[in-house]
Amino acid sequence: MKQKKSISQYDFRVPDGFLAESKTQILQRVSPSKPTIHFRVLWGVAASFLLLIGWMMQGSLSENTPVLKEDPFVTDLLLDTLLIEDEKLDEVLAIALLDEFEKQP
Amino acid sequence: MAIALSFTQQKTNHELDFNQLLENHHDRLYWTIRKWVVCHEDAKDVLQNTWIKVYHGLPHFRGESTLSTWLYRIAYNESVRFLKKKRPYFTLDEIDPTYYAKLANEINADAGEITHQFHRALGQLKEGERHLFTLKYEEEITFEEMSTILSLNVNTVKTVYYRAEKKVKAYLKQSL
């Protein structure tokens, strides 16, 4: 295309310095802006971080907690007491404790 | 690492191309858009939108036309889209009855009678004729380039242009 310098430009009015200013504005608009981090994203990251810490602590707690050995006396007693009525509970407990006492050397 | 470097290189080249394009075509594009949309504020908006589209489209430019033709095509599409948004009844096949009235605040105060007559003559043209006439008359773009910019057949472009030119000449001959 040939570049033709138009004298009149149809005699349109244009604000002083507009063309130079416009170029600067366009360059500013298209230049890559710094990434902005929204609060929602920050909350999401924080929540994930907390979950991760919680999970790691849970893992270490289970490793450090000693394994409990089952006591057959307590298990039997608990199972028995679940099946009986309240009024017989005292009697059963007394017999069980007595039996256990007698078994001890 | 090599991929990252290549991407950065491409990005830098793209920005350099864009800056060059902006430097070479900005003013001329503004005046072309201004002649289509008339009002400065409108032309300013259309111009900015055009350059943003150019910036994003530049990496995908396939070179099927010259860069400047592609640029004018984007500018024309943006201008027509803007005019349609502003005037829902907008059509390229009709005369814009408000054309001359819109010029009241847009023409320099010291503009001579010839300028006013010229604008009156343009006001006699249909919207499409005016756009086409402006593009050819002032920018000296070839008919082939115009057919690409306006998405019209070359013969149609020629017919419309010569018809518009005849109308303008006839009006000026009569009024001056």
Interface residues (C-beta under 8 A of the other chain):
Chain A: M1 K2 Q3 K4 S6 S8 Q9 Y10 D11 F12 R13 V14 P15 F18 L19 S22 K23 Q25 I26 L27 R29 V30
Chain B: F18 N19 L22 E23 H26 D27 R28 Y30 W31 R34 K35 H40 K44 L47 Q48 W51 I52 Y55 T66 S68 T69 N105 E106 I107 N108 A111 G112 T115 F118 H119 E138 E139 E140 I141 T142 E145
